[in-house]
Structures are given as structure tokens and as C-alpha cells.
């Protein structure tokens, strides 16, 4: 047993074990993941290479048999060295907390297993005060209960490994959760055995990801992007990672030891041969002041693996922060000149037993309030059918209806911009049209997968369920294939599909109108500029001959007829013919077009007068 004053890590293992209690501890295995490899004794992970060598030499000099015998050296260490080892262990764990809390590293294990302590360390900082509602209903009764985070976790933490029991009259159970909080998600995932890949989509949900439908053996998982008009700024309410939560330090099992360390590895291997688990040349976590000093060096010069990883993660984090600042700056520039649309993810789980789970990032359940009101009425299709797949349809239909409101707002803005441009084109209106055109392209990218999702639920539901059955297993021979969606829900999904067709066609139409209005505005501006230049050219043509003659007659001639007779008649005798000839030559094409226009107009008028239809009136 660990002593009362001993340190412990995040999994409850003693950092300073008693000499008689040094057996290896293995955490419970997850049903979805393979068992973790054996963990080396704490002392091996705490000490750096320098500290290990010095400590080993001290023990060897004091007790020659301790270094070579099968007995571990922990019991023979002086209290001062034990304390130093424990302190290094705690420091190493805390240095690794921030690194491990980043979670989404390249090459990481796919999926999230809530039974692992590392999941708590990675996602434990995601905490919100959720609004949770459980609705049990059938064709005759409907009961609604509300829970807080703690109450819901207590409900999920019942002793029975099976899902929460419900009354026999309950046909459908809807667990509606507003807000993403790790304590709630963890309890829910363990109780209902949510697939790790689906759970990863929930906790790492990116509002820009595509809507999709994933089929698993135990449930159907849907991720749908919700588009609704923004009502105000929302505080995400997710705090930063807690530094007090310490995940287990990383262990590298694939480093090849040097020949001088081969013997030490044989002595310090708890289970299996020396080649099954080997000590690292360099510790993953910094364990000494020297390692901390090296962490400020370049990755090529640093001997510590965690320092290299942290530097790469820091560079990636800095790039993400820079990108976020740029996006925030762009959003601030566009504020007030665009249709403010909130895009968030709705996560849906449909089970065979009639349980439906919905999760929405917003801590308020106002988004799904219309469905809750429909469930309270006896004469609705949801209540009469008591079909869980129809509840999924209702949520999808609600999401599409919210998107229709966004489309209507864009339609109103397009009409207003068209009115302003036809009345008087301005660059301010062109600026707004440019922003609107870009938003329409982005919304089309996020809305188009919803159409594919709805079509897949209607057309390929049974086929995808059949793909989950292992046909090579003789036990599955003759097993009937039943889809998650009922026949009635597929009929109603056709209406949702039609609405999505309208939304996408409207987006294309609005984008085309916006581009045409932008092009029209620049064409009008170009036309007006051409008209101005035409007027200036006409004025220049008219006054150019007179300017030339005026310059000639303004010379200081001594013998000149106009000067001697004090008359300008000679000037006009020259100016008027030259002016007339210049104007006729310069405007010959325009005069020709005017003559052609007058001729065609006269012919058209004559035909209209001679028409028998005009005589009747």
C-alpha cells in the first residue's frame, strides 16, 4: 500500500511506492481498445540518463549486489534521492499535461474511449452547464424531465450496465442535451456504448465539417450542420485545459538501446523479455533542469523528444492563433454588411430500442423547442406513430426549416440590393454584394451534404445496415436485415429532400443574381465614364478649329487686314467652314447611325399604321 504522504499520478498509481509493494499495475482494459503495454517502474521514467547513471553508481558503490541482483534499487536509495525522484516525476507529468491536452495530433489513435484516463486529461476542460431534457412518450402519454449535469451523471451511473430502464408503456425515449460537456458525454457514452469514432466527432466537432451519416452496429450516428439567423453573440463557455489534470507520460517502446544499456534493460524489465519493452535513450518528458534548458533550443539540437514535439505543437498552435485572428479581423470588417448566420453541429444517435439522443452545442434547448411542443400534443404524427425514426425526421425537418429562414433573408437582401443598384449604383452596394456572394458559396458547401445525407437515409438505409452484418459468419445466415429508418419516415424525408433542392437552387440563383448585379454596376460605371469622355471629345472637336484660328489671329502682325481695318469678319469667314467640315468628319458615324435610326423608325411606324390590327382600334 502507498504511504499516506506518497505522491500519486492521474491514474492513482503511487509515485513513491513502498519497498515491499513494487508490483506492476495494469489499468482495466477497454473493450474497444487493446491492452496497453506494461509500464516500467516509476524510477525508470523519472530519472534522466545522467541522473540514472549517477544514481546507479551510488547504489553500486554502497551495495555492490544491488546493481546486479534481481532486487530493485528503490529500497536501497536514500530518502533524499527518493524525494528527488518523486519531484522529477511530478514535474514531468505536469509538463506533459499541456502537450497531451492538445489531443488532435497527427497519427493519434482514432476515436475517443471515455474509459481511459487520458481522455479525461484531454477533454476534461470541456465543461458547460448543460440543459438536459429526457422525453418519454407513446401514443397515449408523454413525460418530460429536466436534469442538471450532476443529476444526469448520477442517472447514467447506475449499477446496471444496461441502458437506463424505462416504463413498459414508453415507446420512444428522447434524450435532448443542450451544450457539450465532457462529464455528461462521458457518462452517456459509457451507458449507451457510443462508438468511439462518433464520440470523437462530438467532442472534436468542427462547425465547418460536412454533414454525414455513419452506420454502426449499435446505433446510427448523424452529424448535421444547423444554419440559423444569429440572435446575438454567444459565449462558448469552454475553459482552458486544467493543469492539475495529469495524464500518464508518454513511453516510447521502439527505441533501440545502446549496447552499454542492454544489460540495464534486462535488469529493469518487469514483465517479458528485455526486447519486449526497452528503456529510452532520451526521456520523452523533461526530467531535469538540463532538459528544460534544451527545450529552448532548436529541434535539431534538442536531445529531448518532448521538447521537439512541444516545439512543433507550439508552432502549429501559433499558426492556428494567427489564422483565428485573421478570421476574427475579417469577420469584424464584414460585420453589419452581411446576413449573420450561426452555423453549429447537431449530433443525433438512433438506437434499435427506440432511444434517440440529440446533442447541440448551445446550452439552450430553444432550437428544438418546436419539437417538444409537438410531442405534448396528442394529434401530431410524432405522438400517433411513436416512431423514433420519425423523431429523427422531425429534427432534420427543423434544421431545414431554419435554413429556409436564412434563404428568405438572403432573398430579401438581394431584392434590396437590386433596387438600390437599378436606382443609383454605389460602390457600397457592390461591397455588400461581394460579401453576400462569398457567403452564398460557403453556405452551399455546408448545405449540400445535407441533401446527400437525406437521400442516403431514404435510399441506402437497408443496404448500409446489411453491410454491417458479417456474411462470412455462419451465425448470421438468414438474419433479417432491418434498417434504422421506417417506411413512414422515408416518405416524410422526401419532403425534406424537396426543401433542400429548393434551398440549393435558391443559393445558385442568388449567387448568379449577385454576380450579374456586380457586373451590371461596373458596366454602368464604364458606360457613364464613356459618356463623359464623349462629351469632352465633342467639345474638343467643336472648339479645336477655333482655338487654332484664335492662336493665329492673336499673333503680333504689323501688316494684317483685320488689324488695319479693325474687323473680325475675316476670322469668321475662315472659322465657320473649317468648324463645319471638322464636325461633319468627326461625327460622320454618329450622323449615319442617326439617319439609320430615323429611317427604321419611320418604316416601323408605317407598318404599324398599315397593319389590319391597328385599323380595328
TORNUDREN-59980 format. One record per residue (C-alpha): residue number from 1; residue in one letter; y, x, z. Coordinates in nm, 2 decimals, always signed. Each point is the difference from the previous one (the first is absolute). Example, Ala and Ser with C-alpha at 12.3 -4.5 7.8 and 13.67 -1.06 7.14 Angstrom:
<pts>
1,A,-0.45,+1.23,+0.78
2,S,+0.34,+0.14,-0.07
</pts>
This chain:
<pts>
1,X,+0.00,+0.00,+0.00
2,X,+0.35,+0.13,-0.07
3,X,+0.21,+0.09,+0.29
4,X,+0.28,-0.23,+0.11
5,X,+0.27,+0.25,-0.10
6,X,-0.16,+0.08,-0.34
7,X,+0.17,-0.07,-0.33
8,X,-0.15,-0.23,-0.26
9,X,+0.07,-0.06,-0.36
10,X,+0.04,-0.33,-0.20
11,X,-0.37,-0.07,+0.00
12,X,-0.05,+0.04,+0.38
13,X,-0.17,+0.34,-0.02
14,X,+0.08,+0.24,+0.28
15,X,+0.20,+0.30,-0.11
16,X,-0.09,+0.19,+0.31
17,X,-0.37,-0.09,+0.06
18,X,-0.20,+0.09,+0.31
19,X,-0.23,+0.30,-0.04
20,X,-0.30,-0.22,+0.04
21,X,+0.12,-0.26,-0.24
22,X,+0.03,+0.17,-0.34
23,X,-0.23,-0.22,-0.21
24,X,+0.11,-0.10,-0.34
25,X,+0.16,-0.35,-0.03
26,X,-0.03,-0.21,-0.32
27,X,+0.22,-0.30,-0.05
28,X,-0.16,-0.33,-0.10
29,X,-0.09,-0.02,-0.37
30,X,+0.17,-0.24,-0.22
31,X,-0.21,-0.24,-0.21
32,X,+0.22,+0.07,-0.30
33,X,+0.02,+0.38,+0.03
34,X,-0.24,+0.28,+0.05
35,X,-0.02,+0.17,+0.33
36,X,+0.24,+0.28,+0.07
37,X,-0.12,+0.35,+0.02
38,X,-0.06,+0.16,+0.34
39,X,+0.32,+0.11,+0.17
40,X,+0.02,+0.36,+0.12
41,X,+0.07,+0.07,+0.37
42,X,+0.36,-0.04,+0.10
43,X,+0.04,+0.37,+0.06
44,X,-0.09,+0.09,-0.36
45,X,+0.28,-0.23,-0.13
46,X,+0.26,+0.10,+0.25
47,X,+0.01,+0.37,-0.04
48,X,+0.14,+0.19,-0.29
49,X,-0.17,+0.30,-0.15
50,X,+0.20,+0.23,+0.22
51,X,-0.05,-0.19,+0.32
52,X,-0.37,-0.05,-0.08
53,X,-0.05,+0.37,-0.04
54,X,+0.19,+0.10,+0.31
55,X,-0.17,-0.27,+0.21
56,X,-0.34,+0.10,-0.13
57,X,+0.06,+0.37,+0.08
58,X,+0.13,-0.09,+0.35
59,X,-0.31,-0.20,+0.07
60,X,-0.23,+0.27,-0.14
61,X,+0.15,+0.26,+0.21
62,X,-0.02,-0.21,+0.32
63,X,-0.34,-0.14,-0.08
64,X,-0.20,+0.18,-0.27
65,X,-0.26,-0.27,-0.02
66,X,+0.25,-0.28,-0.05
67,X,+0.10,+0.10,-0.35
68,X,-0.35,+0.03,-0.13
69,X,-0.20,-0.25,+0.20
70,X,-0.04,-0.36,-0.08
71,X,+0.22,-0.10,+0.29
72,X,+0.35,-0.10,-0.11
73,X,+0.30,+0.21,+0.12
74,X,+0.21,-0.30,+0.13
75,X,-0.16,+0.01,+0.35
76,X,+0.07,+0.37,+0.03
77,X,+0.37,-0.02,-0.11
78,X,+0.26,+0.05,+0.27
79,X,+0.21,-0.31,+0.08
80,X,+0.31,+0.15,-0.17
81,X,-0.18,+0.02,-0.33
82,X,-0.14,-0.35,+0.03
83,X,+0.35,-0.13,+0.06
84,X,+0.13,+0.19,-0.30
85,X,-0.28,-0.14,-0.22
86,X,+0.07,-0.35,+0.12
87,X,+0.37,+0.03,-0.07
88,X,-0.07,+0.14,-0.35
89,X,-0.23,-0.29,-0.06
90,X,+0.27,-0.26,+0.09
91,X,+0.26,+0.18,-0.21
92,X,-0.23,+0.01,-0.30
93,X,-0.08,-0.37,+0.03
94,X,+0.37,-0.09,+0.02
95,X,+0.09,+0.22,-0.29
96,X,-0.27,-0.17,-0.21
97,X,+0.11,-0.35,+0.09
98,X,+0.29,-0.02,-0.24
99,X,-0.20,+0.15,-0.28
100,X,-0.29,-0.24,+0.05
101,X,+0.23,-0.30,+0.04
102,X,+0.12,+0.04,-0.36
103,X,-0.34,-0.15,-0.10
104,X,+0.03,-0.02,-0.38
105,X,-0.10,+0.35,-0.10
106,X,-0.15,+0.10,-0.33
107,X,-0.38,-0.01,+0.02
108,X,-0.01,-0.19,+0.32
109,X,-0.29,-0.23,+0.08
110,X,+0.04,-0.33,-0.17
111,X,+0.03,-0.31,+0.22
112,X,+0.10,-0.04,+0.36
113,X,-0.27,-0.03,+0.27
114,X,+0.17,-0.17,+0.31
115,X,-0.29,+0.13,+0.22
116,X,+0.12,+0.36,-0.04
117,X,+0.24,+0.14,+0.24
118,X,+0.17,+0.18,-0.28
119,X,+0.10,-0.34,-0.14
120,X,+0.18,-0.07,+0.32
121,X,+0.19,+0.33,-0.02
122,X,+0.09,-0.06,-0.36
123,X,+0.10,-0.37,+0.01
124,X,+0.07,-0.06,+0.36
125,X,+0.37,+0.03,-0.05
126,X,-0.01,-0.32,-0.22
127,X,+0.09,-0.26,+0.26
128,X,+0.19,-0.33,-0.03
129,X,+0.02,-0.32,+0.20
130,X,-0.20,-0.22,-0.23
131,X,+0.00,-0.37,-0.03
132,X,-0.36,-0.11,-0.02
133,X,-0.12,-0.35,-0.08
134,X,-0.36,-0.12,-0.01
135,X,-0.06,-0.33,-0.17
136,X,-0.34,-0.18,+0.03
137,X,-0.03,-0.30,-0.22
138,X,-0.23,-0.24,-0.17
139,X,+0.05,-0.33,-0.19
140,X,+0.06,-0.18,+0.33
141,X,+0.15,+0.24,+0.25
142,X,+0.24,+0.29,+0.00
143,X,+0.08,+0.23,+0.30
144,X,+0.26,+0.27,-0.01
145,X,+0.02,+0.28,+0.26
146,X,+0.26,+0.28,+0.03
147,X,-0.07,+0.34,+0.15
148,X,+0.19,+0.32,+0.09
149,X,-0.14,+0.34,-0.07
150,X,-0.16,+0.04,+0.33
151,X,-0.15,-0.35,+0.00
152,X,-0.14,+0.05,-0.34
153,X,-0.16,+0.34,+0.08
154,X,-0.16,-0.16,+0.31
155,X,-0.14,-0.28,-0.22
156,X,-0.14,+0.26,-0.24
157,X,-0.14,+0.22,+0.28
158,X,-0.26,-0.25,+0.11
159,X,-0.34,+0.14,+0.09
160,X,-0.18,-0.17,-0.29
161,X,-0.01,+0.23,-0.31
162,X,+0.01,-0.31,-0.22
163,X,+0.33,-0.16,-0.12
164,X,+0.18,-0.22,+0.25
165,X,-0.20,-0.32,+0.05
166,X,+0.16,-0.33,-0.11
167,X,-0.08,-0.36,+0.06
168,X,-0.27,-0.17,-0.23
169,X,+0.26,-0.23,-0.15
170,X,+0.21,+0.29,-0.13
171,X,-0.06,+0.05,-0.38
172,X,+0.28,+0.25,-0.06
173,X,+0.17,+0.25,+0.23
174,X,+0.32,+0.15,-0.12
175,X,+0.12,+0.31,+0.19
176,X,+0.37,+0.04,-0.11
177,X,+0.16,+0.32,+0.13
178,X,+0.37,+0.08,-0.05
179,X,+0.06,+0.37,+0.04
180,X,-0.21,+0.32,-0.04
181,X,-0.10,+0.15,+0.33
182,X,-0.28,+0.24,+0.06
183,X,-0.13,-0.15,+0.32
184,X,-0.04,-0.34,-0.17
185,X,-0.14,+0.14,-0.32
186,X,-0.25,+0.22,+0.19
187,X,-0.13,-0.29,+0.21
188,X,-0.02,-0.22,-0.30
189,X,-0.18,+0.26,-0.22
190,X,-0.26,+0.08,+0.26
191,X,-0.07,-0.37,+0.08
192,X,-0.03,-0.12,-0.36
193,X,-0.13,+0.33,-0.15
194,X,+0.28,+0.04,-0.25
195,X,-0.08,+0.26,-0.27
196,X,+0.16,+0.34,+0.06
197,X,+0.15,+0.00,-0.35
198,X,+0.16,-0.34,+0.05
199,X,+0.13,+0.11,+0.34
200,X,+0.15,+0.31,-0.16
201,X,+0.19,-0.22,-0.24
202,X,+0.14,-0.20,+0.29
203,X,+0.12,+0.29,+0.22
204,X,+0.12,+0.21,-0.30
205,X,+0.14,-0.29,-0.19
206,X,+0.26,+0.11,-0.26
207,X,+0.22,-0.29,-0.12
208,X,-0.01,+0.15,-0.35
209,X,-0.38,+0.00,-0.03
210,X,-0.17,-0.25,-0.24
211,X,-0.14,-0.33,+0.10
212,X,-0.38,+0.01,-0.01
213,X,-0.32,-0.17,+0.12
214,X,-0.29,+0.21,+0.15
215,X,-0.34,-0.14,+0.05
216,X,-0.21,+0.12,+0.29
217,X,-0.33,-0.12,+0.14
218,X,+0.15,-0.15,+0.32
219,X,+0.33,-0.13,-0.14
220,X,+0.24,-0.04,-0.29
221,X,+0.32,+0.20,+0.04
222,X,+0.33,-0.08,-0.18
223,X,+0.32,+0.19,-0.01
224,X,+0.28,-0.20,-0.15
225,X,+0.37,+0.11,-0.04
226,X,+0.23,-0.28,+0.12
227,X,+0.34,-0.03,-0.16
228,X,+0.27,-0.21,+0.18
229,X,+0.38,-0.01,+0.01
230,X,+0.13,+0.22,+0.27
231,X,+0.16,-0.18,+0.30
232,X,+0.13,+0.32,+0.18
233,X,-0.09,+0.34,+0.11
234,X,-0.33,+0.03,+0.18
235,X,-0.08,+0.27,+0.25
236,X,-0.35,+0.14,-0.06
237,X,-0.04,+0.07,+0.37
238,X,-0.26,+0.27,-0.04
239,X,+0.06,+0.28,+0.23
240,X,-0.08,+0.36,-0.06
241,X,-0.33,+0.16,+0.09
242,X,-0.06,+0.05,+0.37
243,X,-0.03,+0.36,+0.08
244,X,-0.20,-0.07,+0.31
245,X,-0.29,-0.12,-0.21
246,X,-0.21,+0.30,-0.08
247,X,-0.26,-0.01,-0.27
248,X,-0.28,+0.25,+0.00
249,X,+0.09,+0.33,-0.15
250,X,-0.14,+0.08,-0.34
251,X,-0.30,+0.22,-0.04
252,X,-0.08,+0.19,-0.31
253,X,-0.38,+0.03,-0.05
254,X,+0.00,+0.18,-0.33
255,X,+0.16,+0.34,+0.08
256,X,-0.24,+0.29,-0.04
257,X,+0.01,+0.22,+0.30
258,X,+0.04,+0.37,-0.01
259,X,-0.31,+0.22,+0.08
260,X,+0.15,+0.10,+0.33
261,X,+0.03,-0.36,+0.11
262,X,-0.35,-0.11,-0.12
263,X,-0.15,+0.09,+0.34
264,X,+0.27,-0.18,+0.19
265,X,-0.06,-0.31,-0.20
266,X,-0.37,+0.01,+0.08
267,X,+0.09,+0.01,+0.37
268,X,+0.26,-0.27,-0.01
269,X,-0.19,-0.26,-0.21
270,X,-0.10,-0.30,+0.22
271,X,-0.23,-0.18,-0.24
272,X,-0.18,+0.12,-0.31
273,X,-0.01,+0.34,-0.16
274,X,+0.30,+0.23,-0.03
275,X,+0.05,-0.09,-0.36
276,X,+0.03,-0.38,+0.07
277,X,+0.33,+0.03,+0.18
278,X,+0.21,+0.32,+0.00
279,X,+0.31,+0.11,+0.17
280,X,+0.31,+0.04,-0.21
281,X,+0.17,+0.33,-0.07
282,X,+0.33,-0.16,+0.07
283,X,+0.05,-0.31,+0.21
284,X,+0.12,-0.31,-0.17
285,X,+0.25,-0.08,+0.28
286,X,+0.25,+0.25,+0.13
287,X,-0.13,+0.12,+0.34
288,X,+0.23,+0.29,+0.09
289,X,+0.36,+0.10,-0.02
290,X,-0.09,+0.23,-0.29
291,X,-0.12,-0.30,-0.20
292,X,+0.32,-0.19,+0.07
293,X,+0.19,+0.30,-0.13
294,X,-0.20,+0.01,-0.31
295,X,+0.07,-0.37,-0.06
296,X,+0.35,+0.08,-0.12
297,X,-0.14,+0.24,-0.26
298,X,-0.09,-0.08,-0.36
299,X,-0.34,-0.16,-0.05
300,X,-0.12,+0.31,-0.18
301,X,+0.08,+0.22,+0.30
302,X,-0.11,-0.23,+0.28
303,X,-0.35,+0.06,+0.13
304,X,-0.01,-0.35,+0.16
305,X,-0.15,-0.28,-0.20
306,X,+0.18,-0.27,+0.18
307,X,+0.33,+0.18,-0.06
308,X,-0.07,-0.01,-0.37
309,X,-0.09,-0.36,+0.01
310,X,+0.30,-0.09,+0.20
311,X,+0.23,+0.18,-0.23
312,X,-0.15,-0.19,-0.30
313,X,+0.03,-0.33,+0.19
314,X,+0.36,+0.09,+0.10
315,X,+0.09,+0.06,-0.36
316,X,-0.16,-0.32,-0.11
317,X,+0.17,-0.19,+0.29
318,X,+0.34,+0.15,-0.10
319,X,-0.05,-0.11,-0.36
320,X,-0.09,-0.35,+0.12
321,X,+0.31,-0.01,+0.22
322,X,+0.22,+0.12,-0.29
323,X,-0.15,-0.27,-0.23
324,X,+0.05,-0.26,+0.27
325,X,+0.37,+0.10,+0.04
326,X,+0.05,-0.02,-0.38
327,X,-0.16,-0.34,-0.01
328,X,+0.21,-0.12,+0.29
329,X,+0.32,+0.13,-0.17
330,X,-0.09,-0.17,-0.32
331,X,-0.07,-0.32,+0.19
332,X,+0.34,+0.02,+0.16
333,X,+0.17,+0.05,-0.33
334,X,-0.18,-0.31,-0.14
335,X,+0.07,-0.21,+0.31
336,X,+0.19,-0.32,-0.08
337,X,-0.06,+0.02,-0.37
338,X,-0.37,-0.09,-0.02
339,X,-0.24,-0.27,+0.11
340,X,-0.12,+0.12,+0.34
341,X,-0.38,-0.05,+0.00
342,X,-0.24,+0.09,+0.28
343,X,-0.33,+0.13,-0.12
344,X,-0.27,+0.02,+0.26
345,X,-0.38,+0.00,+0.01
346,X,-0.22,-0.29,+0.11
347,X,-0.35,+0.09,+0.10
348,X,-0.28,-0.26,-0.01
349,X,-0.36,+0.01,+0.12
350,X,-0.24,-0.28,-0.09
351,X,-0.34,-0.01,+0.18
352,X,-0.31,-0.20,-0.08
353,X,+0.01,-0.18,+0.33
354,X,+0.33,-0.17,-0.09
355,X,+0.23,+0.25,+0.18
356,X,+0.32,+0.09,-0.18
357,X,+0.22,+0.29,+0.13
358,X,+0.35,+0.05,-0.13
359,X,+0.24,+0.28,+0.10
360,X,+0.36,+0.03,-0.10
361,X,+0.24,+0.29,+0.10
362,X,+0.27,-0.24,+0.12
363,X,-0.03,-0.08,+0.37
364,X,+0.10,-0.36,-0.07
365,X,-0.24,-0.26,-0.14
366,X,+0.27,-0.19,-0.20
367,X,-0.15,+0.12,-0.32
368,X,-0.32,-0.20,+0.06
369,X,+0.17,-0.28,+0.19
370,X,-0.04,-0.25,-0.29
371,X,-0.38,+0.04,+0.00
372,X,-0.01,-0.05,+0.38
373,X,+0.19,-0.33,-0.05
374,X,-0.25,-0.11,-0.27
375,X,-0.29,+0.07,+0.23
376,X,+0.15,-0.24,+0.27
377,X,+0.00,-0.29,-0.25
378,X,-0.32,-0.19,-0.05
379,X,+0.05,-0.10,-0.36
380,X,+0.03,+0.35,-0.15
381,X,-0.25,+0.16,-0.22
382,X,-0.04,+0.29,+0.24
383,X,-0.10,-0.24,+0.28
384,X,-0.22,-0.23,-0.20
385,X,-0.20,+0.28,-0.17
386,X,-0.02,+0.24,+0.30
387,X,-0.06,+0.27,-0.25
388,X,+0.09,+0.36,+0.09
389,X,+0.04,+0.10,-0.36
390,X,+0.26,-0.28,-0.04
391,X,+0.19,+0.16,+0.28
392,X,+0.00,+0.32,-0.19
393,X,+0.13,-0.20,-0.30
394,X,+0.27,-0.15,+0.21
395,X,+0.13,+0.34,+0.11
396,X,-0.01,+0.13,-0.36
397,X,+0.18,-0.31,-0.11
398,X,+0.26,+0.05,+0.27
399,X,+0.06,+0.36,-0.12
400,X,+0.04,-0.11,-0.36
401,X,+0.24,-0.28,+0.11
402,X,+0.21,+0.26,+0.18
403,X,+0.00,+0.21,-0.32
404,X,+0.12,-0.31,-0.19
405,X,+0.31,-0.02,+0.23
406,X,+0.07,+0.36,-0.10
407,X,-0.03,-0.08,-0.37
408,X,+0.24,-0.30,+0.04
409,X,+0.26,+0.23,+0.16
410,X,-0.03,+0.24,-0.28
411,X,+0.04,-0.29,-0.25
412,X,+0.32,-0.11,+0.17
413,X,+0.14,+0.36,+0.00
414,X,-0.09,+0.04,-0.37
415,X,+0.18,-0.32,-0.08
416,X,+0.31,+0.11,+0.19
417,X,+0.01,+0.34,-0.16
418,X,-0.04,-0.15,-0.35
419,X,+0.29,-0.23,+0.08
420,X,+0.22,+0.29,+0.11
421,X,-0.08,+0.21,-0.30
422,X,+0.06,-0.27,-0.25
423,X,+0.33,-0.09,+0.17
424,X,+0.12,+0.36,+0.05
425,X,-0.23,+0.30,+0.00
426,X,+0.05,+0.25,+0.28
427,X,-0.17,+0.32,+0.10
428,X,-0.06,-0.14,+0.35
429,X,-0.22,-0.27,-0.16
430,X,-0.18,+0.26,-0.21
431,X,-0.07,+0.20,+0.32
432,X,-0.15,-0.30,+0.17
433,X,-0.21,-0.07,-0.31
434,X,-0.13,+0.35,+0.00
435,X,-0.11,-0.03,+0.37
436,X,-0.15,-0.34,-0.07
437,X,-0.20,+0.14,-0.30
438,X,-0.14,+0.28,+0.21
439,X,-0.10,-0.24,+0.27
440,X,-0.18,-0.23,-0.24
441,X,-0.21,+0.29,-0.13
442,X,-0.10,+0.10,+0.35
443,X,-0.08,-0.36,+0.10
444,X,-0.21,-0.04,-0.31
445,X,-0.21,+0.30,+0.10
446,X,-0.06,-0.15,+0.35
447,X,-0.05,-0.36,-0.11
448,X,-0.23,+0.06,-0.30
449,X,-0.30,+0.11,+0.22
450,X,+0.01,-0.33,+0.18
451,X,-0.08,-0.18,-0.33
452,X,-0.30,+0.24,-0.05
453,X,-0.11,-0.07,+0.36
454,X,+0.01,-0.38,-0.04
455,X,-0.19,+0.03,-0.33
456,X,-0.26,+0.22,+0.16
457,X,-0.05,-0.25,+0.29
458,X,-0.06,-0.28,-0.25
459,X,-0.21,+0.18,-0.26
460,X,-0.18,+0.29,+0.17
461,X,-0.06,-0.12,+0.35
462,X,-0.37,-0.05,-0.03
463,X,-0.05,+0.31,-0.22
464,X,+0.16,+0.22,+0.26
465,X,-0.20,-0.15,+0.28
466,X,-0.32,+0.06,-0.21
467,X,+0.11,+0.37,-0.03
468,X,-0.01,+0.03,+0.38
469,X,-0.38,-0.08,+0.01
470,X,-0.23,+0.29,-0.04
471,X,-0.23,-0.12,-0.28
472,X,-0.23,+0.30,+0.05
473,X,-0.10,-0.13,+0.34
474,X,-0.30,-0.24,-0.02
475,X,+0.13,-0.19,+0.30
476,X,+0.30,-0.11,-0.20
477,X,-0.21,-0.15,-0.28
478,X,+0.07,-0.37,-0.04
479,X,+0.30,+0.01,+0.23
480,X,+0.25,-0.26,-0.12
481,X,+0.34,+0.14,-0.09
482,X,+0.28,-0.20,+0.15
483,X,+0.37,+0.09,-0.05
484,X,+0.27,+0.00,+0.25
485,X,+0.21,-0.26,-0.19
486,X,-0.12,-0.36,-0.03
487,X,+0.01,-0.20,-0.32
488,X,+0.29,-0.21,+0.13
489,X,+0.21,+0.30,+0.09
490,X,-0.05,+0.14,-0.35
491,X,+0.14,-0.32,-0.15
492,X,+0.31,+0.03,+0.22
493,X,+0.03,+0.37,-0.08
494,X,+0.06,-0.10,-0.36
495,X,+0.34,-0.14,+0.10
496,X,+0.09,+0.33,+0.18
497,X,-0.10,+0.18,-0.32
498,X,+0.23,-0.22,-0.21
499,X,+0.29,+0.07,+0.24
500,X,-0.06,+0.37,-0.03
501,X,+0.01,-0.04,-0.38
502,X,+0.33,-0.17,+0.03
503,X,+0.14,+0.27,+0.23
504,X,-0.10,+0.29,-0.22
505,X,+0.13,-0.17,-0.32
506,X,+0.32,-0.07,+0.18
507,X,+0.03,+0.36,+0.11
508,X,-0.04,+0.11,-0.37
509,X,+0.25,-0.26,-0.11
510,X,+0.26,+0.10,+0.26
511,X,-0.05,+0.37,-0.08
512,X,+0.05,-0.08,-0.37
513,X,+0.32,-0.20,+0.07
514,X,+0.14,+0.27,+0.22
515,X,-0.06,+0.26,-0.27
516,X,+0.16,-0.22,-0.26
517,X,+0.30,-0.07,+0.22
518,X,+0.05,+0.37,+0.06
519,X,-0.03,+0.07,-0.37
520,X,+0.24,-0.29,-0.08
521,X,+0.26,+0.13,+0.25
522,X,+0.00,+0.35,-0.16
523,X,+0.01,-0.16,-0.35
524,X,+0.30,-0.21,+0.10
525,X,+0.17,+0.31,+0.15
526,X,-0.07,+0.19,-0.32
527,X,+0.13,-0.28,-0.21
528,X,+0.32,-0.03,+0.19
529,X,+0.05,+0.37,-0.03
530,X,-0.05,-0.02,-0.37
531,X,+0.26,-0.28,-0.02
532,X,+0.25,+0.20,+0.19
533,X,-0.06,+0.30,-0.23
534,X,+0.03,-0.23,-0.30
535,X,+0.34,-0.12,+0.11
536,X,+0.12,+0.35,+0.06
537,X,-0.13,+0.10,-0.34
538,X,+0.18,-0.29,-0.17
539,X,+0.33,+0.09,+0.17
540,X,-0.04,+0.36,-0.11
541,X,-0.07,-0.10,-0.36
542,X,+0.31,-0.22,-0.01
543,X,+0.24,+0.25,+0.15
544,X,-0.14,+0.32,-0.14
545,X,+0.19,-0.02,-0.34
546,X,+0.32,-0.10,+0.18
547,X,-0.04,+0.29,+0.24
548,X,-0.04,+0.24,-0.29
549,X,+0.30,-0.13,-0.19
550,X,+0.21,-0.01,+0.32
551,X,-0.08,+0.36,+0.06
552,X,+0.10,+0.08,-0.36
553,X,+0.33,-0.19,+0.02
554,X,+0.08,+0.16,+0.33
555,X,+0.03,+0.34,-0.14
556,X,+0.35,+0.16,+0.00
557,X,+0.06,-0.01,-0.37
558,X,+0.36,+0.09,-0.12
559,X,-0.03,-0.18,-0.33
560,X,-0.19,-0.32,+0.04
561,X,+0.07,-0.35,-0.15
562,X,-0.05,-0.20,+0.31
563,X,+0.22,+0.24,+0.20
564,X,+0.27,+0.01,-0.26
565,X,+0.01,-0.38,-0.04
566,X,-0.08,-0.09,+0.36
567,X,-0.28,-0.23,-0.11
568,X,-0.38,-0.04,+0.08
569,X,-0.09,-0.19,-0.31
570,X,-0.18,+0.29,-0.16
571,X,-0.22,+0.03,+0.32
572,X,-0.12,-0.36,-0.03
573,X,-0.05,+0.04,-0.38
574,X,-0.25,+0.27,+0.08
575,X,-0.15,-0.13,+0.32
576,X,-0.09,-0.36,-0.10
577,X,-0.22,+0.09,-0.30
578,X,-0.17,+0.29,+0.19
579,X,-0.06,-0.23,+0.30
580,X,-0.15,-0.28,-0.21
581,X,-0.22,+0.24,-0.19
582,X,-0.13,+0.17,+0.32
583,X,-0.07,-0.33,+0.17
584,X,-0.19,-0.13,-0.30
585,X,-0.21,+0.31,-0.03
586,X,-0.08,+0.02,+0.38
587,X,-0.08,-0.37,+0.04
588,X,-0.17,-0.05,-0.34
589,X,-0.35,-0.06,+0.17
590,X,+0.15,-0.24,+0.25
591,X,+0.19,-0.19,-0.27
592,X,-0.32,-0.02,-0.20
593,X,-0.19,-0.14,+0.29
594,X,+0.28,-0.25,+0.07
595,X,-0.02,-0.12,-0.37
596,X,-0.38,-0.03,+0.02
597,X,+0.02,-0.20,+0.33
598,X,+0.26,-0.24,-0.15
599,X,-0.21,-0.05,-0.31
600,X,-0.31,-0.08,+0.19
601,X,+0.18,-0.23,+0.23
602,X,+0.15,-0.19,-0.29
603,X,-0.35,-0.03,-0.16
604,X,-0.15,-0.13,+0.33
605,X,+0.27,-0.25,+0.04
606,X,-0.05,-0.12,-0.36
607,X,-0.37,-0.04,+0.05
608,X,+0.05,-0.19,+0.33
609,X,+0.24,-0.24,-0.18
610,X,-0.24,-0.06,-0.29
611,X,-0.30,-0.06,+0.23
612,X,-0.13,-0.36,+0.00
613,X,-0.03,+0.01,+0.38
614,X,+0.37,+0.06,+0.04
615,X,+0.08,-0.30,-0.22
616,X,-0.18,-0.23,+0.24
617,X,+0.24,+0.09,+0.27
</pts>
